[in-house]
């Protein structure tokens, strides 16, 4: 999140651990991959985890 904050890129954070609906949506994007974060840009799944450089 610090990366996106430093770039001034807005994002929405969801709690997939404690919010069942958020977890189900994440799994739908990632095809069941539990790695967080699941990065989704404009409704398209980009990756799970932090890449180098971060995508977004």
PQR file of N, CA, C, O and H, with PARSE charges and radii, in Angstrom:
ATOM      1  N   UNK A   1       0.824  -1.186   0.000 -0.4000 1.5000
ATOM      2  CA  UNK A   1       0.000   0.000   0.000 -0.0000 2.0000
ATOM      3  C   UNK A   1       0.874   1.258   0.000  0.5500 1.7000
ATOM      4  O   UNK A   1       0.505   2.278  -0.582 -0.5500 1.4000
ATOM      5  N   UNK A   2       2.023   1.176   0.651 -0.4000 1.5000
ATOM      6  CA  UNK A   2       2.920   2.334   0.680 -0.0000 2.0000
ATOM      7  C   UNK A   2       3.336   2.728  -0.738  0.5500 1.7000
ATOM      8  O   UNK A   2       3.477   3.913  -1.040 -0.5500 1.4000
ATOM      9  H   UNK A   2       2.323   0.347   1.124  0.4000 1.0000
ATOM     10  N   UNK A   3       3.530   1.727  -1.609 -0.4000 1.5000
ATOM     11  CA  UNK A   3       3.899   2.008  -2.997 -0.0000 2.0000
ATOM     12  C   UNK A   3       2.805   2.840  -3.670  0.5500 1.7000
ATOM     13  O   UNK A   3       3.090   3.872  -4.278 -0.5500 1.4000
ATOM     14  H   UNK A   3       3.415   0.765  -1.364  0.4000 1.0000
ATOM     15  N   UNK A   4       1.569   2.393  -3.560 -0.4000 1.5000
ATOM     16  CA  UNK A   4       0.470   3.115  -4.193 -0.0000 2.0000
ATOM     17  C   UNK A   4       0.270   4.479  -3.555  0.5500 1.7000
ATOM     18  O   UNK A   4      -0.025   5.450  -4.253 -0.5500 1.4000
ATOM     19  H   UNK A   4       1.337   1.555  -3.066  0.4000 1.0000
ATOM     20  N   UNK A   5       0.426   4.568  -2.241 -0.4000 1.5000
ATOM     21  CA  UNK A   5       0.339   5.859  -1.560 -0.0000 2.0000
ATOM     22  C   UNK A   5       1.407   6.818  -2.088  0.5500 1.7000
ATOM     23  O   UNK A   5       1.122   7.989  -2.336 -0.5500 1.4000
ATOM     24  H   UNK A   5       0.666   3.780  -1.674  0.4000 1.0000
ATOM     25  N   UNK A   6       2.633   6.322  -2.259 -0.4000 1.5000
ATOM     26  CA  UNK A   6       3.733   7.183  -2.724 -0.0000 2.0000
ATOM     27  C   UNK A   6       3.501   7.686  -4.143  0.5500 1.7000
ATOM     28  O   UNK A   6       3.994   8.751  -4.516 -0.5500 1.4000
ATOM     29  H   UNK A   6       2.864   5.370  -2.057  0.4000 1.0000
ATOM     30  N   UNK A   7       2.747   6.918  -4.938 -0.4000 1.5000
ATOM     31  CA  UNK A   7       2.451   7.309  -6.317 -0.0000 2.0000
ATOM     32  C   UNK A   7       1.155   8.108  -6.427  0.5500 1.7000
ATOM     33  O   UNK A   7       0.811   8.598  -7.503 -0.5500 1.4000
ATOM     34  H   UNK A   7       2.347   6.054  -4.635  0.4000 1.0000
ATOM     35  N   UNK A   8       0.438   8.237  -5.309 -0.4000 1.5000
ATOM     36  CA  UNK A   8      -0.843   8.941  -5.340 -0.0000 2.0000
ATOM     37  C   UNK A   8      -1.926   8.158  -6.044  0.5500 1.7000
ATOM     38  O   UNK A   8      -2.905   8.739  -6.511 -0.5500 1.4000
ATOM     39  H   UNK A   8       0.718   7.839  -4.435  0.4000 1.0000
ATOM     40  N   UNK A   9      -1.767   6.845  -6.129 -0.4000 1.5000
ATOM     41  CA  UNK A   9      -2.734   5.990  -6.805 -0.0000 2.0000
ATOM     42  C   UNK A   9      -3.832   5.580  -5.832  0.5500 1.7000
ATOM     43  O   UNK A   9      -3.548   4.956  -4.809 -0.5500 1.4000
ATOM     44  H   UNK A   9      -0.971   6.373  -5.750  0.4000 1.0000
ATOM     45  N   UNK A  10      -5.073   5.919  -6.133 -0.4000 1.5000
ATOM     46  CA  UNK A  10      -6.161   5.519  -5.235 -0.0000 2.0000
ATOM     47  C   UNK A  10      -6.406   4.013  -5.310  0.5500 1.7000
ATOM     48  O   UNK A  10      -6.218   3.399  -6.360 -0.5500 1.4000
ATOM     49  H   UNK A  10      -5.304   6.425  -6.964  0.4000 1.0000
ATOM     50  N   UNK A  11      -6.816   3.437  -4.217 -0.4000 1.5000
ATOM     51  CA  UNK A  11      -7.125   2.009  -4.164 -0.0000 2.0000
ATOM     52  C   UNK A  11      -8.174   1.771  -3.094  0.5500 1.7000
ATOM     53  O   UNK A  11      -8.423   2.618  -2.236 -0.5500 1.4000
ATOM     54  H   UNK A  11      -6.969   3.935  -3.363  0.4000 1.0000
ATOM     55  N   UNK A  12      -8.774   0.611  -3.168 -0.4000 1.5000
ATOM     56  CA  UNK A  12      -9.739   0.188  -2.156 -0.0000 2.0000
ATOM     57  C   UNK A  12      -9.189  -1.064  -1.501  0.5500 1.7000
ATOM     58  O   UNK A  12      -8.767  -1.999  -2.182 -0.5500 1.4000
ATOM     59  H   UNK A  12      -8.572  -0.077  -3.865  0.4000 1.0000
ATOM     60  N   UNK A  13      -9.196  -1.077  -0.194 -0.4000 1.5000
ATOM     61  CA  UNK A  13      -8.675  -2.211   0.575 -0.0000 2.0000
ATOM     62  C   UNK A  13      -9.842  -3.029   1.101  0.5500 1.7000
ATOM     63  O   UNK A  13     -10.779  -2.481   1.681 -0.5500 1.4000
ATOM     64  H   UNK A  13      -9.538  -0.318   0.359  0.4000 1.0000
ATOM     65  N   UNK A  14      -9.786  -4.343   0.900 -0.4000 1.5000
ATOM     66  CA  UNK A  14     -10.803  -5.258   1.398 -0.0000 2.0000
ATOM     67  C   UNK A  14     -10.152  -6.237   2.359  0.5500 1.7000
ATOM     68  O   UNK A  14      -8.982  -6.579   2.186 -0.5500 1.4000
ATOM     69  H   UNK A  14      -9.025  -4.789   0.429  0.4000 1.0000
ATOM     70  N   UNK A  15     -10.872  -6.691   3.356 -0.4000 1.5000
ATOM     71  CA  UNK A  15     -10.363  -7.615   4.360 -0.0000 2.0000
ATOM     72  C   UNK A  15     -10.841  -9.026   4.037  0.5500 1.7000
ATOM     73  O   UNK A  15     -11.885  -9.461   4.521 -0.5500 1.4000
ATOM     74  H   UNK A  15     -11.822  -6.414   3.497  0.4000 1.0000
ATOM     75  N   UNK A  16     -10.068  -9.741   3.213 -0.4000 1.5000
ATOM     76  CA  UNK A  16     -10.455 -11.086   2.791 -0.0000 2.0000
ATOM     77  C   UNK A  16     -10.335 -12.105   3.919  0.5500 1.7000
ATOM     78  O   UNK A  16     -10.896 -13.197   3.828 -0.5500 1.4000
ATOM     79  H   UNK A  16      -9.219  -9.387   2.820  0.4000 1.0000
ATOM     80  N   UNK A  17      -9.618 -11.762   4.968 -0.4000 1.5000
ATOM     81  CA  UNK A  17      -9.484 -12.692   6.087 -0.0000 2.0000
ATOM     82  C   UNK A  17     -10.741 -12.704   6.943  0.5500 1.7000
ATOM     83  O   UNK A  17     -11.177 -13.765   7.391 -0.5500 1.4000
ATOM     84  H   UNK A  17      -9.162 -10.875   5.041  0.4000 1.0000
ATOM     85  N   UNK A  18     -11.324 -11.543   7.172 -0.4000 1.5000
ATOM     86  CA  UNK A  18     -12.457 -11.442   8.094 -0.0000 2.0000
ATOM     87  C   UNK A  18     -13.803 -11.182   7.424  0.5500 1.7000
ATOM     88  O   UNK A  18     -14.838 -11.220   8.090 -0.5500 1.4000
ATOM     89  H   UNK A  18     -10.970 -10.681   6.808  0.4000 1.0000
ATOM     90  N   UNK A  19     -13.805 -10.919   6.124 -0.4000 1.5000
ATOM     91  CA  UNK A  19     -15.043 -10.630   5.396 -0.0000 2.0000
ATOM     92  C   UNK A  19     -15.256 -11.747   4.371  0.5500 1.7000
ATOM     93  O   UNK A  19     -14.565 -11.822   3.355 -0.5500 1.4000
ATOM     94  H   UNK A  19     -12.965 -10.887   5.583  0.4000 1.0000
ATOM     95  N   UNK A  20     -16.222 -12.604   4.664 -0.4000 1.5000
ATOM     96  CA  UNK A  20     -16.469 -13.777   3.809 -0.0000 2.0000
ATOM     97  C   UNK A  20     -16.764 -13.379   2.364  0.5500 1.7000
ATOM     98  O   UNK A  20     -16.276 -14.028   1.438 -0.5500 1.4000
ATOM     99  H   UNK A  20     -16.783 -12.543   5.490  0.4000 1.0000
ATOM    100  N   UNK A  21     -17.550 -12.332   2.155 -0.4000 1.5000
ATOM    101  CA  UNK A  21     -17.873 -11.881   0.802 -0.0000 2.0000
ATOM    102  C   UNK A  21     -16.630 -11.410   0.057  0.5500 1.7000
ATOM    103  O   UNK A  21     -16.461 -11.713  -1.124 -0.5500 1.4000
ATOM    104  H   UNK A  21     -17.947 -11.805   2.907  0.4000 1.0000
ATOM    105  N   UNK A  22     -15.761 -10.671   0.743 -0.4000 1.5000
ATOM    106  CA  UNK A  22     -14.518 -10.205   0.121 -0.0000 2.0000
ATOM    107  C   UNK A  22     -13.633 -11.392  -0.239  0.5500 1.7000
ATOM    108  O   UNK A  22     -13.002 -11.398  -1.296 -0.5500 1.4000
ATOM    109  H   UNK A  22     -15.899 -10.425   1.702  0.4000 1.0000
ATOM    110  N   UNK A  23     -13.583 -12.395   0.631 -0.4000 1.5000
ATOM    111  CA  UNK A  23     -12.775 -13.592   0.379 -0.0000 2.0000
ATOM    112  C   UNK A  23     -13.301 -14.336  -0.849  0.5500 1.7000
ATOM    113  O   UNK A  23     -12.518 -14.772  -1.692 -0.5500 1.4000
ATOM    114  H   UNK A  23     -14.095 -12.390   1.489  0.4000 1.0000
ATOM    115  N   UNK A  24     -14.621 -14.481  -0.954 -0.4000 1.5000
ATOM    116  CA  UNK A  24     -15.214 -15.167  -2.108 -0.0000 2.0000
ATOM    117  C   UNK A  24     -14.920 -14.419  -3.405  0.5500 1.7000
ATOM    118  O   UNK A  24     -14.612 -15.040  -4.423 -0.5500 1.4000
ATOM    119  H   UNK A  24     -15.258 -14.127  -0.269  0.4000 1.0000
ATOM    120  N   UNK A  25     -15.013 -13.082  -3.374 -0.4000 1.5000
ATOM    121  CA  UNK A  25     -14.700 -12.289  -4.568 -0.0000 2.0000
ATOM    122  C   UNK A  25     -13.219 -12.431  -4.940  0.5500 1.7000
ATOM    123  O   UNK A  25     -12.874 -12.537  -6.117 -0.5500 1.4000
ATOM    124  H   UNK A  25     -15.263 -12.578  -2.547  0.4000 1.0000
ATOM    125  N   UNK A  26     -12.346 -12.432  -3.917 -0.4000 1.5000
ATOM    126  CA  UNK A  26     -10.925 -12.586  -4.182 -0.0000 2.0000
ATOM    127  C   UNK A  26     -10.660 -13.936  -4.848  0.5500 1.7000
ATOM    128  O   UNK A  26      -9.948 -14.000  -5.850 -0.5500 1.4000
ATOM    129  H   UNK A  26     -12.626 -12.346  -2.961  0.4000 1.0000
ATOM    130  N   UNK A  27     -11.228 -15.018  -4.299 -0.4000 1.5000
ATOM    131  CA  UNK A  27     -11.023 -16.336  -4.871 -0.0000 2.0000
ATOM    132  C   UNK A  27     -11.584 -16.429  -6.288  0.5500 1.7000
ATOM    133  O   UNK A  27     -11.034 -17.150  -7.120 -0.5500 1.4000
ATOM    134  H   UNK A  27     -11.807 -14.966  -3.485  0.4000 1.0000
ATOM    135  N   UNK A  28     -12.650 -15.724  -6.571 -0.4000 1.5000
ATOM    136  CA  UNK A  28     -13.198 -15.721  -7.928 -0.0000 2.0000
ATOM    137  C   UNK A  28     -12.194 -15.090  -8.899  0.5500 1.7000
ATOM    138  O   UNK A  28     -12.028 -15.575 -10.018 -0.5500 1.4000
ATOM    139  H   UNK A  28     -13.097 -15.138  -5.896  0.4000 1.0000
ATOM    140  N   UNK A  29     -11.528 -14.017  -8.477 -0.4000 1.5000
ATOM    141  CA  UNK A  29     -10.513 -13.377  -9.321 -0.0000 2.0000
ATOM    142  C   UNK A  29      -9.281 -14.251  -9.463  0.5500 1.7000
ATOM    143  O   UNK A  29      -8.724 -14.366 -10.555 -0.5500 1.4000
ATOM    144  H   UNK A  29     -11.663 -13.623  -7.567  0.4000 1.0000
ATOM    145  N   UNK A  30      -8.843 -14.875  -8.360 -0.4000 1.5000
ATOM    146  CA  UNK A  30      -7.559 -15.576  -8.336 -0.0000 2.0000
ATOM    147  C   UNK A  30      -7.663 -17.066  -8.632  0.5500 1.7000
ATOM    148  O   UNK A  30      -6.658 -17.776  -8.612 -0.5500 1.4000
ATOM    149  H   UNK A  30      -9.295 -14.781  -7.473  0.4000 1.0000
ATOM    150  N   UNK A  31      -8.867 -17.539  -8.905 -0.4000 1.5000
ATOM    151  CA  UNK A  31      -9.112 -18.971  -9.129 -0.0000 2.0000
ATOM    152  C   UNK A  31      -8.667 -19.800  -7.928  0.5500 1.7000
ATOM    153  O   UNK A  31      -8.103 -20.884  -8.076 -0.5500 1.4000
ATOM    154  H   UNK A  31      -9.684 -16.962  -8.921  0.4000 1.0000
ATOM    155  N   UNK A  32      -8.934 -19.264  -6.733 -0.4000 1.5000
ATOM    156  CA  UNK A  32      -8.678 -19.993  -5.496 -0.0000 2.0000
ATOM    157  C   UNK A  32      -7.327 -19.748  -4.857  0.5500 1.7000
ATOM    158  O   UNK A  32      -7.054 -20.310  -3.796 -0.5500 1.4000
ATOM    159  H   UNK A  32      -9.392 -18.383  -6.613  0.4000 1.0000
ATOM    160  N   UNK A  33      -6.467 -18.932  -5.453 -0.4000 1.5000
ATOM    161  CA  UNK A  33      -5.152 -18.640  -4.868 -0.0000 2.0000
ATOM    162  C   UNK A  33      -5.350 -17.774  -3.627  0.5500 1.7000
ATOM    163  O   UNK A  33      -5.902 -16.679  -3.732 -0.5500 1.4000
ATOM    164  H   UNK A  33      -6.688 -18.475  -6.315  0.4000 1.0000
ATOM    165  N   UNK A  34      -4.912 -18.239  -2.449 -0.4000 1.5000
ATOM    166  CA  UNK A  34      -5.127 -17.479  -1.224 -0.0000 2.0000
ATOM    167  C   UNK A  34      -4.068 -16.409  -0.952  0.5500 1.7000
ATOM    168  O   UNK A  34      -4.137 -15.727   0.070 -0.5500 1.4000
ATOM    169  H   UNK A  34      -4.464 -19.129  -2.364  0.4000 1.0000
ATOM    170  N   UNK A  35      -3.090 -16.252  -1.847 -0.4000 1.5000
ATOM    171  CA  UNK A  35      -2.029 -15.271  -1.638 -0.0000 2.0000
ATOM    172  C   UNK A  35      -2.599 -13.863  -1.662  0.5500 1.7000
ATOM    173  O   UNK A  35      -3.365 -13.505  -2.557 -0.5500 1.4000
ATOM    174  H   UNK A  35      -3.033 -16.807  -2.678  0.4000 1.0000
ATOM    175  N   UNK A  36      -2.216 -13.069  -0.670 -0.4000 1.5000
ATOM    176  CA  UNK A  36      -2.648 -11.678  -0.617 -0.0000 2.0000
ATOM    177  C   UNK A  36      -1.440 -10.762  -0.729  0.5500 1.7000
ATOM    178  O   UNK A  36      -0.338 -11.151  -0.345 -0.5500 1.4000
ATOM    179  H   UNK A  36      -1.593 -13.360   0.057  0.4000 1.0000
ATOM    180  N   UNK A  37      -1.620  -9.574  -1.239 -0.4000 1.5000
ATOM    181  CA  UNK A  37      -2.875  -9.073  -1.765 -0.0000 2.0000
ATOM    182  C   UNK A  37      -3.164  -9.627  -3.153  0.5500 1.7000
ATOM    183  O   UNK A  37      -2.254 -10.006  -3.890 -0.5500 1.4000
ATOM    184  H   UNK A  37      -2.516  -9.257  -1.551  0.4000 1.0000
ATOM    185  N   UNK A  38      -4.434  -9.666  -3.490 -0.4000 1.5000
ATOM    186  CA  UNK A  38      -4.857  -9.951  -4.859 -0.0000 2.0000
ATOM    187  C   UNK A  38      -5.074  -8.579  -5.497  0.5500 1.7000
ATOM    188  O   UNK A  38      -5.956  -7.830  -5.078 -0.5500 1.4000
ATOM    189  H   UNK A  38      -5.173  -9.358  -2.891  0.4000 1.0000
ATOM    190  N   UNK A  39      -4.284  -8.258  -6.492 -0.4000 1.5000
ATOM    191  CA  UNK A  39      -4.346  -6.934  -7.108 -0.0000 2.0000
ATOM    192  C   UNK A  39      -5.251  -7.004  -8.329  0.5500 1.7000
ATOM    193  O   UNK A  39      -5.008  -7.769  -9.262 -0.5500 1.4000
ATOM    194  H   UNK A  39      -3.568  -8.867  -6.832  0.4000 1.0000
ATOM    195  N   UNK A  40      -6.302  -6.185  -8.301 -0.4000 1.5000
ATOM    196  CA  UNK A  40      -7.289  -6.117  -9.368 -0.0000 2.0000
ATOM    197  C   UNK A  40      -7.359  -4.659  -9.820  0.5500 1.7000
ATOM    198  O   UNK A  40      -7.563  -3.764  -9.000 -0.5500 1.4000
ATOM    199  H   UNK A  40      -6.499  -5.563  -7.543  0.4000 1.0000
ATOM    200  N   UNK A  41      -7.192  -4.421 -11.111 -0.4000 1.5000
ATOM    201  CA  UNK A  41      -7.224  -3.066 -11.656 -0.0000 2.0000
ATOM    202  C   UNK A  41      -8.352  -2.978 -12.661  0.5500 1.7000
ATOM    203  O   UNK A  41      -8.387  -3.726 -13.638 -0.5500 1.4000
ATOM    204  H   UNK A  41      -7.026  -5.148 -11.777  0.4000 1.0000
ATOM    205  N   UNK A  42      -9.271  -2.065 -12.418 -0.4000 1.5000
ATOM    206  CA  UNK A  42     -10.417  -1.871 -13.316 -0.0000 2.0000
ATOM    207  C   UNK A  42     -11.140  -3.174 -13.606  0.5500 1.7000
ATOM    208  O   UNK A  42     -11.533  -3.434 -14.743 -0.5500 1.4000
ATOM    209  H   UNK A  42      -9.243  -1.458 -11.625  0.4000 1.0000
ATOM    210  N   UNK A  43     -11.316  -4.000 -12.566 -0.4000 1.5000
ATOM    211  CA  UNK A  43     -12.055  -5.237 -12.697 -0.0000 2.0000
ATOM    212  C   UNK A  43     -11.276  -6.398 -13.291  0.5500 1.7000
ATOM    213  O   UNK A  43     -11.842  -7.472 -13.497 -0.5500 1.4000
ATOM    214  H   UNK A  43     -10.997  -3.789 -11.642  0.4000 1.0000
ATOM    215  N   UNK A  44      -9.979  -6.208 -13.574 -0.4000 1.5000
ATOM    216  CA  UNK A  44      -9.158  -7.275 -14.135 -0.0000 2.0000
ATOM    217  C   UNK A  44      -8.075  -7.675 -13.149  0.5500 1.7000
ATOM    218  O   UNK A  44      -7.345  -6.834 -12.625 -0.5500 1.4000
ATOM    219  H   UNK A  44      -9.519  -5.335 -13.406  0.4000 1.0000
ATOM    220  N   UNK A  45      -7.986  -8.972 -12.907 -0.4000 1.5000
ATOM    221  CA  UNK A  45      -6.984  -9.522 -12.001 -0.0000 2.0000
ATOM    222  C   UNK A  45      -5.593  -9.328 -12.583  0.5500 1.7000
ATOM    223  O   UNK A  45      -5.344  -9.686 -13.734 -0.5500 1.4000
ATOM    224  H   UNK A  45      -8.579  -9.656 -13.332  0.4000 1.0000
ATOM    225  N   UNK A  46      -4.683  -8.760 -11.792 -0.4000 1.5000
ATOM    226  CA  UNK A  46      -3.311  -8.506 -12.237 -0.0000 2.0000
ATOM    227  C   UNK A  46      -2.364  -9.558 -11.670  0.5500 1.7000
ATOM    228  O   UNK A  46      -1.621 -10.194 -12.417 -0.5500 1.4000
ATOM    229  H   UNK A  46      -4.885  -8.469 -10.857  0.4000 1.0000
ATOM    230  N   UNK A  47      -2.390  -9.743 -10.346 -0.4000 1.5000
ATOM    231  CA  UNK A  47      -1.488 -10.705  -9.716 -0.0000 2.0000
ATOM    232  C   UNK A  47      -1.838 -10.857  -8.251  0.5500 1.7000
ATOM    233  O   UNK A  47      -2.588 -10.060  -7.688 -0.5500 1.4000
ATOM    234  H   UNK A  47      -2.993  -9.226  -9.739  0.4000 1.0000
ATOM    235  N   UNK A  48      -1.282 -11.895  -7.642 -0.4000 1.5000
ATOM    236  CA  UNK A  48      -1.355 -12.076  -6.197 -0.0000 2.0000
ATOM    237  C   UNK A  48       0.029 -11.837  -5.634  0.5500 1.7000
ATOM    238  O   UNK A  48       1.025 -12.228  -6.243 -0.5500 1.4000
ATOM    239  H   UNK A  48      -0.673 -12.543  -8.099  0.4000 1.0000
ATOM    240  N   UNK A  49       0.100 -11.203  -4.485 -0.4000 1.5000
ATOM    241  CA  UNK A  49       1.380 -10.880  -3.865 -0.0000 2.0000
ATOM    242  C   UNK A  49       1.944  -9.595  -4.437  0.5500 1.7000
ATOM    243  O   UNK A  49       1.408  -9.025  -5.387 -0.5500 1.4000
ATOM    244  H   UNK A  49      -0.709 -10.886  -3.991  0.4000 1.0000
ATOM    245  N   UNK A  50       3.042  -9.153  -3.834 -0.4000 1.5000
ATOM    246  CA  UNK A  50       3.682  -7.925  -4.288 -0.0000 2.0000
ATOM    247  C   UNK A  50       4.763  -8.275  -5.284  0.5500 1.7000
ATOM    248  O   UNK A  50       5.702  -8.999  -4.953 -0.5500 1.4000
ATOM    249  H   UNK A  50       3.477  -9.616  -3.063  0.4000 1.0000
ATOM    250  N   UNK A  51       4.645  -7.774  -6.495 -0.4000 1.5000
ATOM    251  CA  UNK A  51       5.642  -8.021  -7.528 -0.0000 2.0000
ATOM    252  C   UNK A  51       6.764  -7.003  -7.437  0.5500 1.7000
ATOM    253  O   UNK A  51       6.770  -6.145  -6.554 -0.5500 1.4000
ATOM    254  H   UNK A  51       3.882  -7.186  -6.764  0.4000 1.0000
ATOM    255  N   UNK A  52       7.694  -7.103  -8.338 -0.4000 1.5000
ATOM    256  CA  UNK A  52       8.803  -6.173  -8.371 -0.0000 2.0000
ATOM    257  C   UNK A  52       9.040  -5.757  -9.818  0.5500 1.7000
ATOM    258  O   UNK A  52       9.578  -6.535 -10.605 -0.5500 1.4000
ATOM    259  H   UNK A  52       7.690  -7.800  -9.055  0.4000 1.0000
ATOM    260  N   UNK A  53       8.643  -4.539 -10.176 -0.4000 1.5000
ATOM    261  CA  UNK A  53       7.987  -3.535  -9.337 -0.0000 2.0000
ATOM    262  C   UNK A  53       6.514  -3.871  -9.139  0.5500 1.7000
ATOM    263  O   UNK A  53       5.945  -4.646  -9.907 -0.5500 1.4000
ATOM    264  H   UNK A  53       8.206  -3.907  -9.536  0.4000 1.0000
ATOM    265  N   UNK A  54       5.899  -3.296  -8.119 -0.4000 1.5000
ATOM    266  CA  UNK A  54       4.462  -3.534  -7.907 -0.0000 2.0000
ATOM    267  C   UNK A  54       3.665  -3.077  -9.128  0.5500 1.7000
ATOM    268  O   UNK A  54       3.986  -2.070  -9.759 -0.5500 1.4000
ATOM    269  H   UNK A  54       6.362  -2.666  -7.495  0.4000 1.0000
ATOM    270  N   UNK A  55       2.645  -3.823  -9.438 -0.4000 1.5000
ATOM    271  CA  UNK A  55       1.752  -3.470 -10.548 -0.0000 2.0000
ATOM    272  C   UNK A  55       0.621  -2.609 -10.018  0.5500 1.7000
ATOM    273  O   UNK A  55       0.338  -2.626  -8.820 -0.5500 1.4000
ATOM    274  H   UNK A  55       2.385  -4.641  -8.925  0.4000 1.0000
ATOM    275  N   UNK A  56      -0.024  -1.864 -10.884 -0.4000 1.5000
ATOM    276  CA  UNK A  56      -1.189  -1.114 -10.465 -0.0000 2.0000
ATOM    277  C   UNK A  56      -1.454   0.064 -11.343  0.5500 1.7000
ATOM    278  O   UNK A  56      -2.413   0.801 -11.115 -0.5500 1.4000
ATOM    279  H   UNK A  56       0.205  -1.850 -11.857  0.4000 1.0000
TER
END
